[in-house]
Amino acid sequence: MAWKDWYDSLAKPSWTPEPATIGLIWQILYPIILLTFTFVFVQAVRKKVPWKVALPFAINLVANLVFTAIQFGLRNLPLAALDILIVWATIIWMMVAVWKHYRWVAAAQLPYFVWVSIATVLQLSITWWNLDR
C-alpha cells in the first residue's frame, strides 16, 4: 500500500490539517530552521558559543529529519510519537540553551515550537487511535 493510502486509512482527529497545509507550514518553517540552526552551528565552530548550546539543535535536526522515515517508511506510529516528543522537547531545550547568547534565535523558534506542539498532539492522537495497526 502506498504511504498516502496508508496515512489516509488511519483514524485521525477531525481537526487534522490537509497534507497541503502541512506542507505549506513546513515550507515556511524550514528557512527559519535553516537560518537559525546554521547560525548556531557556525557560532559553535567559531567558539562564540559552547558546543553544549549547539547540542539540542543537532539532536533536534536529526530527530526532525528521521520523523518522515519512521512515520511513512517504517509506518511505526509509536516510534514516530516518541520521535516527535524528542523534537518538541529539544525545541524547548534549544530556546533555553541559546537564550542568553542570541535571544533572536530563541525567539525565532516560537513558530516552530507552536507548530510542533500542534503536530505532537496530532501524532499522539493518531498513535493512540491506531494502536492496533
FENDAKA-V459656 format. One record per pair of residues at least 6 apart in sequence whose ideal C-beta (glycine too) atoms are under 8 Angstrom apart, sorted by the first residue. I is the first residue (numbers start at 1). J is the second residue. If there is no record, write none. Layout:
# FENDAKA-V459656
i: <I,I>
j: <J,J>
This chain:
# FENDAKA-V459656
i: <1,3,3,3,4,6,6,7,10,10,10,10,11,11,11,12,12,12,12,13,13,13,16,16,17,17,25,28,29,29,29,32,32,32,32,33,33,33,35,36,36,36,37,37,37,39,39,40,40,40,40,40,40,40,41,41,41,43,43,43,43,43,44,44,44,44,48,49,49,49,52,53,53,53,55,56,56,56,56,57,57,57,59,59,60,60,60,60,60,63,63,63,63,63,64,66,67,67,67,67,70,70,70,70,71,71,71,77,77,77,77,77,77,78,78,80,80,81,81,81,84,84,84,84,84,85,87,87,88,88,88,88,91,91,91,91,92,94,94,95,95,95,96,98,98,99>
j: <9,72,73,75,19,72,75,72,126,129,130,133,126,129,130,122,125,126,129,122,125,126,122,126,25,122,115,111,111,112,115,108,109,111,112,61,64,112,108,105,108,109,57,60,61,102,105,49,53,54,57,98,102,105,54,57,58,49,53,54,101,102,50,51,53,54,101,98,101,102,97,97,98,101,97,90,93,94,97,90,94,98,86,90,86,87,90,91,94,83,84,86,87,90,87,83,80,83,84,87,76,79,80,83,77,80,123,123,126,127,130,131,133,127,131,123,127,123,124,127,116,119,120,123,124,120,116,120,113,116,117,120,109,112,113,116,113,106,109,106,109,113,106,105,106,106>
